[in-house]
Amino acid sequence: MSKLNLVIKMQKYVVCNPEKCLGCQICEFACSAVKEGSFDPSLSRIRVVNFEPAGSMAIACLLCDDPPCVAVCPTKALFKGENGVIQVDEGRCNGCKWCFEACKFGAITWIPTRKTVAICDLCDGHPECIELCPFEGALTFLTLEEAAHISRREAIIKLFGK
Amino acid sequence: MFGYMGKILRANLTDQKITEEPLEEDTARKFIGGMGLGAKILFDELKPGIDPLGPRNKLIIAPGVLAGLPFPHKFSMIAKSPLTDIYGEATAAGFFAQELKFAGFDAIIIEGKAEKPVYLWIHDGEAEIRDASHLWGKATREVQRLVREEVKDDRAQVGCIGLAGENLVRFASVLFGFNHAAGRTGLGAVMGSKNLKAIAVRGTLKVKLADEEKVLDICKNSLINKEALKGPYWPNILTKFGSLVDLGSWQETGRLPTMNWRKCTFKGANNLTAENLTATILKRINTCPYCPVACNRVLKAHYPYDVDPDYGGLEYECTAALGSLCMVDNLVGVAKAFELCNKYGMDAMTTGVTIAFAMECYEKGLLTSKDTEGLDLTWGNHKSLVQVAEKIAMREGVGDLLAEGVKRASKKIGHSAEEFAMHVKGLEFPLHDVRGMKAHGLGIATSNRGACHLVVECDDTFMAAGAVPEIGLDERIVSKSPVYVGPEKAKLAKICGDLFALFDSLVVCKWTVYPCGGYKVETIKNVVSAATGWDVTIDELMKTGERIFNICRAFNVREGITRKDDTLPKRFAEPLPEGQYQGETFTPKVLEKMLNWFYEFRGWDKKTGIPTREKLEELDLGYVAKELESLGKLPTTHKRPKK
C-alpha cells in the first residue's frame, strides 16, 4: 500500500497557473506537432480556455487516481498505467466517446484520422508543451507536493512581501 | 496550392447572397494576402470616386499566408476610407485570422448594404447572414459574448463595431476578440454604413502545407531560441512594459508629441510612463496567438474613474494621443478615455489627436464654451477628455463636429484652424515628432493610408537594428543620424516601404521582426517557402512588397492623389522648442528635396509622384498602367515621339 502511495506522490502533472497563462495556445501547437506530426489545435491533448479579461488556462489530463474514463470504457481501451498515465489501446477504442461524458475536465481528445481517443501521456516524462511554453511559470511539470509548495510560497509573498 | 485555402468568400448584403470564388495561385504569389490582396481587389472592383459610406464600397478582411501556422501573425481589413477618401486599411491581431483560414477562406469580400442590422457567421466552408437587430446599440465586448453564445461556440472569433461605427464616426474602429482593434482609417464606419454589426468565424479545416515538417521545425526552433525576443532595440522590454515603454524614451530625447505638437517634452510624462502603469493600474499582461512577446496590457482602476479590464489597456500611441498631446497627466483618465474608445469602437489615436485639435481651438477661441455646451476644453482637463470622447462616439453636441476628423472639422471651423489640424491626406498624425526623424517623416508623408507611422520605422530603430544588405539596407544607409537629410534617407524610406508592405500582406507583426524584433527577414522567407512550396528568394519578396506599395499608390492616384498631397503639417516647419534635437525642423523645402530623391528611387514621375508605365510594367502591373492611362492619369514620358 505504501509503495502505491509513493508512486502517487512522485507522479508529476502538467500544471497550468491561470495567473501566468496568457492563452497563446503554443502548448496546443506543441502537442499536436509532437503527437500527431501536424499543427492542428483540435488534435491537441492539452486545450486552452480563454476567459478574458480574467485570464486563460490550459487543461490536460489530471491523472485521476480513480479515473472515471477508465471505469466507463466499454471495450477496456483505457487503463491507468504504472506511471499514473491513462493509456489508450487505440485498437480497442470503438469511438463511442462515453469517456468524453465521464471526464469532468474535458481532457480527452478525439483523433478522427485514427478513429480513436487520445489522452495526455506526459510525453514520456518530457512534456513538449512545457518545453515550448514561453511564459515562465505558466505551464510546469510538478508533483503535487512541489505544486503546493509553490502556491504556499507565493501566498506568503503576497501577504508579507519579499 | 499550399499555405492557402484557395477560396474567397463574397457576401452581398443587398441581395443577401453569399458566393465563393477561387483565389488563383498566381494572384496569391503576386499579392500574398492581407494588405496586398485587399489593395488588388479594391483596385479591380471599385470605380473611382464612390462614396465610402455608400453601398458601392467593399470591405475586405484578409489574413495572409502566416495565418493558420503556429507563428505570430495578424490580419488586415481593407476598404475605401470614409475618413480619407483613399485607400483605407488596418491590421488587427487575435485568433480571428486563424479561424477564418480554418473555416476555409483566404479572404472575405463584403459588398452592398443590408436593409436591417445583420451579422455574418462563417464556419467550416459555410456562411450565413443573420439578424443582428437585437445586437444593434450594444457595446463591443457585449456583442462578442452574445454572438459566441448564439453560434454556440466558445472558440468562435468575433469582430464587431460599437456605437461609434453605428453612428458613422469617420474614424470608427472594429474590435476583434479581446481588444484587438482594426483601428485606423474608419473601417468601423464602413461596417456601420452597411448595417453590418459583426462578423463571426470558426473553423476546424486544415491548411495544406507544402513541407509541414519544415514549417513546424522553424516554428519550434524559433520558440526554443526565443528568436523574436532577440531584437536589438527592445529585447524583453516589450514583455515587461508593453510598447508604452516608448513614451519614456521619446520624453528623454525630446520628441514626445505634446500640446498638439507645439511642445516636445511633457511635464506630466512621469505619470504616463510604462513604469507608472505597471506600478499602479496594471492587472495582467496578455499576448497574441503563438507570440512570445506579450506586449498587450490589461488594466484595472477605480479612482478617479472606474476602468473596466474588459477593454484592455494602454500602448504607446494611444497614451501619447490621449495624454501628452492633450496635456493630460492623469493616467487613469487616459485609461478611461481609451476604454471608451474600445467600448464604442473608435480609433484611440485619432480620437486623441482630434481632441488635442479641439483643445487648441478652444484655447484660440475658435470653439467657445457655447459650442462645447459648457465643456471646459482647457489643455490637461482629463474630465473633459473623457466626456468629449463619449460625445464623439454618440455624435452629440461638439462630438458631432469632431466625429468628422480634424481635416473636415478644421475646414468647417475655418479661421486658420486648418493650420493646426495635424493630418496627412485626412488621416490624423501618428504620435511621432518627425522633426527628429527624417526618414520616418518622409514615410508618413508618402504612406498610402495617409499619415501612417507603420510604413517606415523610426530612424533610431534602424540605427539600433543594423544593416541587412540582402534587402538593400547597407551600413551607410542605416547608420545616419535621425535628423540627417540626404538621399540615403529616401532610399531607406523606399526599401522599408516595400518591406512593410510585404509584412502587411503576410501578415507579420512588426514587433516580432526586423528592425524592431528578432525574427530575421530570412526566417520569414523560410517559413513562407516551406508553407507554400514556392521557391521564394528575398529579392522576389521585396519585389512583391514593391508591387503592393505601387498598386496602393495607383488606387490613390485614381482617387486624385498626386505629389501635391505628399505633405507634412505646417507645424513641423517650426523648430523643436527643447530637448536633444532642439532647433530641428522639417520644412516643406526639405520635404520637396526628399520627395525628389524618393520618387527617383521609386521610379515614379518626379513632377506628379505617379508611378510610370515602365515601373508598373516592371512589377507586372501593366493593366494598372493601362487603367491609369485611360483616365488620363499616367505620366507621359519625356521622349519625343519618333516621326
Interface residues (C-beta under 8 A of the other chain):
Chain A: E19 L22 G23 C24 Q25 I26 F29 A30 A33 G37 S38 F39 D40 S42 V49 N50 E52 P53 G55 E131 L132 P134 F135
Chain B: L69 P70 F95 D154 F178 T204 K206 E212 E213 V215 L216 C219 K220 L223 I224 K226 K283 R284 I285 N286 T287 C288 P289 Y290 C291 P292 A294 V298 P309 D310 G312
